[in-house]
């Protein structure tokens, strides 16, 4: 999804909204790269202070080898396969391998690390299906290298001295990728199993938990590797189930000859399960046409090269490589606005300037041009029971997932109210679809202008409600006045991170018991 900010349609953004907006300015790749770079610098400082005992020459040589070899082999393989290289991804892989293998200048150790780097880059192309890599590259490289006997991953980042920055770094990444719940499931399962084993060995429960978190790679593993979006299944319940299974494989001791318990083996098994559960492989999309929705938004229609499975309310990730780097990244997530039965895939996109490099790629497309879709996911889906009443709140172009629900008929026989917040009347997207929806639609326009003909303004007479009140924000009292039975409805909120955080808080204050949110993560 790609919502536009629509102040002052909601209450003032809470701290969570402001943090989400700030972090959202960095792509997932850029954030992980920065965090890992800081951890690498911190590890060098720890060695200087005597908290690590590798030696600065060994650590620097190891770091340079991992970074240069993964970067160079990735670019070489990309040229061979005639695809655009993803430099940030290769550097992340190099930094991960830096923390997985013991820093050493012994010839056999160096050869093993070099092999892991080459294999990690090669796995993105050799162990891929329809343009999507199946396994985490760093884990694949480490696992195969371990089988050769040249070197074995030690995951030395799992040391108490590193925890001071590993913990906040992991929390920041998980907050950005919205995988805190998934990480919690894995951490609880793995820590419990490790602690039980240590209790059997005579250790106290407190020391067992400390050992699991401080001297086993539980946190580093879950923060930087398990929760990588490209190797996860599309639905939240699938991700939570996967976290529990991988937690067991990660912590439970076993030895099957050549295959023994290791973090990289557990991750690869989880990657394979995730691949089987999701949209397998990338999909080529051919532009069929565009149409303006409002002065600042555009709908793009694409014909997929093969059928795409999705549930109304889900998103699709597009790979939009561009030469001009702008920090927003080449992978962008957009909510699907059509029905799974439609031949074409449609996306409503905010296209007002200044636009990112990725959006400029979209705008420069001509009919017949192709882009690549890399994945489908999301849990912004309606309750299975059609008798459950719902309240849908959309800020600006955050209307897109709700249009998918309308297009598929999911709201036809359901007690539904849709509240749309827009800057002005001419910024109400999908007005025709809303008029024909058959559900109760309320439009609140921030500048006091009227909504498009055929759509009802939010009724006046309450504080902050309706036309003639530009600049006033939507709060809990306003929501209660608009939808008196909000406590009996499941609430869905879609928009920018700041809008979603503020509107979720307002819905809670109005008495909503269950609030589902969907906001653009920017990764």
C-alpha positions as MATLAB code, in Angstrom:
seq = 'XXXXXXXXXXXXXXXXXXXXXXXXXXXXXXXXXXXXXXXXXXXXXXXXXXXXXXXXXXXXXXXXXXXXXXXXXXXXXXXXXXXXXXXXXXXXXXXXXXXXXXXXXXXXXXXXXXXXXXXXXXXXXXXXXXXXXXXXXXXXXXXXXXXXXXXXXXXXXXXXXXXXXXXXXXXXXXXXXXXXXXXXXXXXXXXXXXXXXXXXXXXXXXXXXXXXXXXXXXXXXXXXXXXXXXXXXXXXXXXXXXXXXXXXXXXXXXXXXXXXXXXXXXXXXXXXXXXXXXXXXXXXXXXXXXXXXXXXXXXXXXXXXXXXXXXXXXXXXXXXXXXXXXXXXXXXXXXXXXXXXXXXXXXXXXXXXXXXXXXXXXXXXXXXXXXXXXXXXXXXXXXXXXXXXXXXXXXXXXXXXXXXXXXXXXXXXXXXXXXXXXXXXXXXXXXXXXXXXXXXXXXXXXXXXXXXXXXXXXXXXXXXXXXXXXXXXXXXXXXXXXXXXXXXXXXXXXXXXXXXXXXXXXXXXXXXXXXXXXXXXXX';
ca = [
       0.000    0.000    0.000;
       1.131    3.536   -0.510;
      -0.965    5.925    1.574;
      -0.635    9.663    1.602;
      -0.536   11.682    4.792;
      -3.866   13.432    5.359;
      -3.485   15.798    8.290;
      -5.396   17.060   10.091;
      -7.938   14.269    9.580;
      -6.893   12.360   12.695;
      -5.734   13.141   16.209;
      -2.228   14.390   16.676;
       0.245   11.596   15.911;
       1.352    9.607   18.945;
       4.997    8.756   19.615;
       4.545    5.417   17.824;
       3.304    7.214   14.741;
       6.185    9.680   14.745;
       8.737    6.893   15.234;
       7.083    4.840   12.482;
       7.242    7.784   10.085;
      10.907    8.461   10.909;
      11.985    4.834   10.582;
       9.828    4.419    7.478;
      12.051    6.890    5.631;
      14.663    4.124    5.488;
      14.127    0.996    3.452;
      14.356   -2.308    5.267;
      17.627   -3.049    3.479;
      19.112    0.341    4.321;
      18.166    0.061    7.992;
      19.570   -3.466    8.395;
      22.751   -2.446    6.587;
      23.221    0.538    8.901;
      22.541   -1.510   12.040;
      24.957   -4.263   10.998;
      27.608   -1.680   10.077;
      27.288   -0.102   13.526;
      27.585   -3.551   15.133;
      30.703   -4.276   13.070;
      32.286   -1.008   14.194;
      31.270   -1.782   17.774;
      32.923   -5.214   17.569;
      36.194   -3.564   16.538;
      35.927   -1.179   19.472;
      35.306   -4.093   21.844;
      38.438   -5.784   20.569;
      40.470   -2.624   21.160;
      39.069   -2.458   24.723;
      39.978   -6.103   25.334;
      36.384   -7.354   25.506;
      36.995   -9.535   22.431;
      40.207  -11.412   21.719;
      40.367  -11.870   17.985;
      42.918   -9.175   17.175;
      42.280   -6.079   15.067;
      44.293   -7.306   12.024;
      42.311  -10.547   11.948;
      38.972   -8.779   12.337;
      39.726   -6.178    9.669;
      40.974   -8.799    7.213;
      37.884  -10.916    7.889;
      35.540   -7.948    7.436;
      37.169   -6.810    4.194;
      37.119  -10.349    2.797;
      33.412  -10.838    3.535;
      32.335   -7.472    2.153;
      34.509   -7.404   -0.958;
      33.899  -11.003   -1.981;
      30.110  -10.961   -1.566;
      29.903   -7.601   -3.362;
      32.150   -8.658   -6.245;
      30.604  -12.100   -6.765;
      27.086  -10.671   -6.631;
      27.875   -8.112   -9.319;
      29.607  -10.727  -11.453;
      26.694  -13.161  -11.210;
      24.184  -10.377  -11.874;
      26.048   -9.502  -15.080;
      26.160  -13.185  -16.049;
      22.412  -13.607  -15.527;
      21.680  -10.153  -17.002;
      19.816   -8.796  -13.970;
      20.267   -5.646  -11.935;
      22.537   -6.268   -8.922;
      21.230   -5.405   -5.462;
      24.314   -3.912   -3.812;
      22.793   -3.335   -0.383;
      21.663   -6.944   -0.206;
      25.156   -8.205   -1.017;
      26.718   -5.983    1.661;
      24.189   -7.228    4.225;
      25.124  -10.813    3.333;
      28.798   -9.951    3.765;
      28.217   -8.415    7.192;
      26.147  -11.403    8.307;
      28.944  -13.773    7.303;
      31.381  -11.536    9.188;
      29.427  -12.257   12.373;
      28.861  -15.942   11.590;
      32.471  -17.063   11.020;
      35.372  -16.771   13.442;
      37.809  -13.971   12.387;
      41.038  -15.693   11.409;
      43.913  -15.395    8.950;
      44.702  -19.110    8.892;
      44.676  -20.297    5.252;
      42.032  -23.006    5.693;
      39.768  -20.693    7.703;
      40.104  -17.949    5.090;
      39.359  -20.442    2.309;
      36.223  -21.582    4.147;
      34.979  -18.005    4.607;
      35.711  -17.208    0.956;
      33.749  -20.271   -0.100;
      30.815  -19.239    2.103;
      30.802  -15.775    0.505;
      30.776  -17.174   -3.031;
      28.121  -19.755   -2.207;
      25.942  -17.148   -0.495;
      25.951  -14.959   -3.605;
      25.452  -17.936   -5.911;
      22.464  -19.170   -3.888;
      20.509  -16.064   -4.904;
      20.639  -17.283   -8.495;
      21.154  -21.062   -8.349;
      18.746  -21.782   -5.476;
      15.948  -19.642   -6.859;
      12.580  -20.276   -8.468;
      11.128  -17.856  -10.998;
      13.362  -15.050   -9.808;
      12.804  -15.558   -6.072;
      15.601  -16.948   -3.913;
      14.368  -19.736   -1.680;
      16.979  -19.713    1.088;
      18.635  -17.038    3.182;
      21.919  -16.524    1.288;
      24.189  -16.203    4.344;
      22.695  -19.305    5.964;
      22.985  -21.282    2.715;
      26.638  -20.316    2.289;
      27.475  -21.140    5.906;
      25.630  -24.462    5.844;
      27.268  -25.809    2.677;
      30.694  -24.613    3.813;
      30.211  -26.519    7.066;
      29.539  -29.697    5.087;
      32.904  -29.345    3.302;
      34.815  -29.213    6.584;
      36.793  -26.118    5.529;
      35.169  -23.936    8.175;
      32.111  -23.917   10.380;
      29.876  -21.071   11.483;
      30.363  -20.113   15.137;
      27.891  -17.188   15.310;
      30.348  -15.267   17.471;
      28.042  -12.224   17.580;
      26.296  -14.097   20.405;
      28.529  -12.825   23.190;
      27.491  -10.801   26.262;
      29.680   -7.854   25.300;
      27.813   -7.458   21.985;
      24.368   -7.475   23.643;
      24.485   -3.758   24.460;
      23.997   -2.898   20.795;
      22.569   -6.153   19.443;
      19.395   -5.803   21.530;
      18.454   -2.222   20.476;
      19.498   -2.993   16.897;
      17.276   -6.061   16.755;
      14.344   -4.200   18.318;
      14.687   -1.380   15.764;
      14.750   -3.814   12.832;
      11.800   -5.816   14.148;
       9.801   -2.624   14.699;
      10.567   -1.565   11.127;
       9.618   -4.926    9.620;
       6.663   -5.361   12.028;
       7.766   -8.797   13.101;
       7.943   -8.288   16.869;
       5.223  -10.870   17.561;
       6.845  -13.440   15.296;
      10.220  -12.812   16.925;
       8.658  -13.172   20.370;
       7.249  -16.597   19.485;
      10.599  -17.842   18.218;
      12.501  -16.383   21.177;
      10.098  -17.907   23.714;
      10.219  -21.372   22.116;
      13.983  -21.466   21.584;
      14.801  -20.002   25.005;
      12.466  -22.441   26.775;
      14.058  -25.485   25.091;
      17.618  -24.276   25.736;
      16.802  -23.457   29.357;
      15.295  -26.909   29.967;
      18.445  -28.544   28.586;
      20.630  -26.391   30.838;
      18.428  -27.158   33.850;
      19.035  -30.855   33.205;
      22.759  -30.091   33.237;
      22.437  -28.557   36.720;
      22.206  -24.862   35.878;
      19.662  -22.582   37.566;
      16.674  -21.275   35.612;
      17.947  -17.693   35.689;
      21.376  -18.655   34.405;
      19.756  -20.866   31.788;
      17.742  -17.985   30.360;
      20.816  -15.738   30.465;
      22.904  -18.320   28.631;
      20.181  -18.732   25.995;
      19.929  -15.008   25.281;
      23.503  -13.833   25.876;
      25.629  -16.741   24.626;
      23.429  -18.380   22.000;
      22.587  -16.546   18.759;
      18.845  -16.393   19.511;
      18.517  -12.613   19.222;
      20.907  -12.106   16.308;
      19.257  -14.999   14.442;
      15.697  -13.773   14.846;
      16.444  -10.084   14.255;
      18.585  -10.268   11.130;
      17.853  -13.613    9.500;
      14.637  -15.435   10.417;
      12.411  -12.395    9.862;
      13.781  -11.491    6.418;
      10.569  -10.604    4.503;
      11.571  -12.277    1.221;
      11.816  -15.698    2.884;
       8.597  -15.559    4.935;
       5.138  -16.971    4.201;
       2.450  -14.370    3.392;
       0.053  -14.690    6.357;
       0.638  -13.838   10.012;
      -0.594  -17.187   11.328;
       1.801  -18.919    8.949;
       4.668  -16.737   10.164;
       3.886  -17.461   13.818;
       3.685  -21.196   13.123;
       6.971  -21.003   11.245;
       8.594  -19.177   14.181;
       7.583  -21.963   16.557;
       8.813  -24.741   14.223;
      12.146  -23.027   13.568;
      12.499  -22.357   17.305;
      12.268  -26.092   17.944;
      14.731  -26.937   15.146;
      17.079  -24.204   16.365;
      17.210  -25.314   20.001;
      16.461  -29.044   20.131;
      19.669  -31.122   19.974;
      19.908  -33.738   17.211;
      22.600  -35.437   15.143;
      21.809  -37.258   11.920;
      25.320  -37.930   10.736;
      26.179  -35.216    8.237;
      23.216  -33.164    9.425;
      23.389  -31.926   13.002;
      21.684  -29.195   14.958;
      22.802  -25.723   13.839;
      21.152  -22.303   13.456;
      21.781  -22.266    9.714;
      20.180  -25.702    9.234;
      17.117  -24.600   11.217;
      16.793  -21.449    9.125;
      17.101  -23.274    5.803;
      14.377  -25.719    6.861;
      12.167  -22.771    7.771;
      12.912  -21.069    4.447;
      11.777  -24.165    2.564;
       8.531  -24.358    4.541;
       7.878  -20.663    3.881;
       8.499  -21.098    0.167;
       5.961  -23.921   -0.007;
       3.344  -21.771    1.745;
       3.612  -18.591   -0.314;
       3.438  -17.255   -3.865;
       6.307  -19.234   -5.364;
       8.540  -17.104   -7.483;
       8.435  -13.713   -9.068;
       5.749  -12.749  -11.590;
       6.195  -10.586  -14.647;
       3.574   -7.846  -14.927;
       2.875   -6.122  -18.249;
       1.360   -2.637  -18.030;
      -2.135   -2.626  -19.506;
      -2.936    1.003  -18.782;
      -3.299    3.799  -16.248;
      -6.040    6.172  -15.164;
      -6.013    9.215  -12.882;
      -7.950    8.741   -9.661;
      -7.449   12.244   -8.246;
      -5.048   15.091   -9.047;
      -2.443   13.344   -6.878;
      -3.168    9.631   -7.345;
      -3.054    7.192  -10.256;
      -4.261    3.642  -10.806;
      -1.954    1.237  -12.637;
      -3.366   -1.916  -14.277;
      -1.089   -4.864  -15.090;
      -1.555   -8.188  -16.841;
       0.349  -10.930  -14.949;
       2.345  -13.560  -16.842;
       0.634  -16.254  -14.757;
      -2.217  -16.374  -12.229;
      -1.556  -14.648   -8.913;
      -3.114  -15.923   -5.700;
      -4.167  -13.268   -3.216;
      -6.862  -12.507   -0.673;
      -8.703   -9.143   -0.813;
      -6.856   -6.690    1.427;
      -3.392   -8.087    0.699;
      -0.486   -6.278   -0.936;
       2.002   -7.067   -3.687;
       5.664   -6.115   -3.688;
       7.082   -4.734   -6.942;
      10.759   -4.624   -7.861;
      11.355   -1.281   -9.579;
      15.103   -0.874  -10.168;
      16.299    2.627  -10.964;
      19.662    4.247  -11.389;
      19.037    7.250   -9.163;
      19.415    6.130   -5.553;
      17.076    7.968   -3.196;
      17.037    5.888   -0.007;
      13.501    4.630   -0.610;
      14.711    1.472   -2.311;
      13.758   -0.435   -5.437;
      11.175   -2.715   -3.793;
       7.868   -1.078   -3.052;
       4.671   -2.469   -1.551;
       1.243   -1.573   -2.968;
      -2.221   -2.784   -1.958;
      -4.112   -4.698   -4.629;
      -7.410   -2.959   -5.405;
      -9.126   -5.536   -7.596;
     -10.743   -8.910   -7.088;
      -8.789  -12.208   -7.210;
     -11.144  -13.150  -10.068;
     -10.041  -10.226  -12.255;
      -7.711  -10.780  -15.182;
      -5.769   -7.602  -14.406;
      -3.961   -6.609  -11.216;
      -4.605   -3.018  -10.124;
      -2.812   -0.666   -7.737;
      -3.792    2.809   -6.576;
      -0.649    4.899   -6.024;
       0.055    8.357   -4.649;
       1.910   10.050   -7.516;
       2.087   13.698   -6.459;
       5.604   15.145   -6.529;
       8.237   14.886   -5.414;
       8.153   11.177   -6.285;
      10.699    8.530   -5.389;
      12.867    6.851   -7.990;
      10.715    3.716   -7.839;
       7.514    5.663   -8.461;
       9.166    7.478  -11.329;
       9.782    4.075  -12.903;
       6.047    3.404  -12.650;
       5.127    6.779  -14.115;
       7.551    6.323  -17.031;
       6.071    2.964  -18.048;
       4.283    2.653  -21.369;
       1.625    0.042  -22.177;
       3.390   -3.263  -22.781;
       6.364   -2.467  -20.521;
       7.130   -5.046  -17.844;
       7.969   -4.936  -14.145;
       8.539   -7.776  -11.677;
       6.338   -8.632   -8.704;
       8.305  -10.477   -6.038;
       5.740  -11.466   -3.402;
       2.176  -11.253   -2.102;
       1.330  -10.940    1.585;
      -0.533   -9.187    4.363;
      -3.277   -9.905    6.877;
      -5.601   -6.957    6.317;
      -8.463   -9.327    5.542;
     -12.075   -9.316    6.697;
     -13.404  -11.657    9.412;
     -14.450  -15.045    8.067;
     -17.839  -14.726    9.726;
     -19.915  -12.398    7.483;
     -22.202  -11.639   10.436;
     -19.482   -9.641   12.174;
     -20.048   -5.885   11.630;
     -17.010   -3.831   10.615;
     -15.907   -0.198   10.567;
     -13.398    0.695    7.849;
     -11.384    3.911    8.299;
      -9.219    5.069    5.393;
      -6.848    8.040    5.337;
      -6.268    9.299    1.784;
      -5.041    6.632   -0.634;
      -5.292    4.205    2.298;
      -8.677    3.445    0.703;
      -6.958    0.944   -1.649;
      -7.280   -2.298    0.392;
     -10.945   -1.509    1.061;
     -11.553   -1.152   -2.679;
     -10.312   -4.719   -3.046;
     -12.890   -5.841   -0.479;
     -15.573   -3.979   -2.423;
     -14.439   -5.366   -5.803;
     -14.515   -8.945   -4.548;
     -17.979   -8.615   -3.019;
     -16.691   -9.229    0.493;
     -18.748   -6.343    1.894;
     -21.927   -6.992   -0.080;
     -23.813   -8.875    2.631;
     -21.975   -7.490    5.637;
     -22.913   -4.733    8.085;
     -20.151   -2.297    7.137;
     -19.463    1.414    7.586;
     -16.627    3.089    5.690;
     -15.212    6.407    6.914;
     -12.914    8.117    4.420;
     -10.669   11.026    5.433;
      -9.345   13.240    2.643;
      -7.640   16.600    2.252;
     -10.300   17.914   -0.122;
     -13.272   16.738   -2.138;
     -11.268   16.248   -5.315;
      -8.798   14.025   -3.430;
     -11.405   11.301   -2.799;
     -10.173    8.319   -4.799;
     -12.454    5.583   -6.164;
     -15.581    7.724   -5.772;
     -17.497    5.653   -8.363;
     -16.712    2.409   -6.560;
     -17.780    3.932   -3.240;
     -21.071    5.193   -4.689;
     -21.866    1.736   -6.059;
     -20.743   -0.160   -2.962;
     -24.117   -0.452   -1.257;
     -22.585    0.144    2.179;
     -22.736    3.242    4.365;
     -19.921    5.594    3.302;
     -19.030    8.759    5.239;
     -16.546   11.254    3.839;
     -14.756   13.772    6.052;
     -12.906   16.457    4.126;
     -10.216   18.390    5.995;
     -10.516   21.682    4.074;
     -14.272   21.952    4.542;
     -15.133   21.375    0.877;
     -17.872   18.926   -0.068;
     -17.293   15.304   -1.038;
     -17.924   14.101   -4.622;
     -21.581   13.999   -5.615;
     -23.403   10.930   -4.429;
     -21.258   10.525   -1.316;
     -22.456   11.692    2.078;
     -20.351   13.996    4.237;
     -19.775   12.936    7.818;
     -22.836   14.379    9.609;
     -22.400   17.740   11.268;
     -23.436   18.523   14.797;
     -20.592   16.875   16.680;
     -17.268   18.327   17.673;
     -14.792   18.010   14.824;
     -17.277   16.368   12.468;
     -18.438   17.181    8.965;
     -18.027   20.107    6.646;
     -17.250   23.592    7.770;
     -14.701   22.430   10.346;
     -11.382   22.550    8.499;
      -8.315   21.923   10.664;
     -10.133   19.945   13.362;
      -8.930   16.448   14.107;
     -10.825   13.206   14.382;
     -10.818   12.002   17.992;
     -12.476    9.318   20.077;
     -15.568   11.394   20.825;
     -16.031   12.142   17.127;
     -15.804    8.473   16.192;
     -18.354    7.601   18.853;
     -20.723   10.232   17.474;
     -20.261    8.968   13.918;
     -20.525    5.256   14.729;
     -22.282    4.818   18.087;
     -21.970    1.016   17.957;
     -18.212    1.077   17.310;
     -17.616   -1.182   20.319;
     -19.550   -3.954   18.567;
     -17.577   -3.639   15.321;
     -14.188   -4.883   14.240;
     -12.278   -1.788   13.155;
      -9.878   -1.653   10.200;
      -7.592    1.375    9.799;
      -5.517    2.033    6.671;
      -3.201    4.923    5.862;
       0.280    6.272    6.498;
       2.102    5.120    9.671;
       1.372    8.399   11.494;
      -2.293    8.441   10.448;
      -2.776    4.793   11.368;
      -1.199    5.207   14.806;
      -3.356    8.256   15.570;
      -6.588    6.758   14.238;
      -5.993    3.478   16.047;
      -5.621    5.407   19.293;
      -8.851    7.314   18.574;
     -10.703    4.065   17.829;
      -9.521    2.579   21.107;
     -10.729    5.634   22.997;
     -14.070    5.337   21.252;
     -14.478    1.840   22.679;
     -13.268   -0.376   19.800;
     -12.167   -3.771   21.082;
     -10.372   -5.077   17.992;
      -8.464   -2.728   15.685;
      -6.667   -4.082   12.615;
      -4.117   -1.780   11.002;
      -2.483   -1.605    7.594;
       0.171    0.972    6.833;
       2.895    1.245    4.242;
       6.210   -0.003    5.639;
       8.257    1.432    2.790;
      10.568   -1.627    2.512;
];
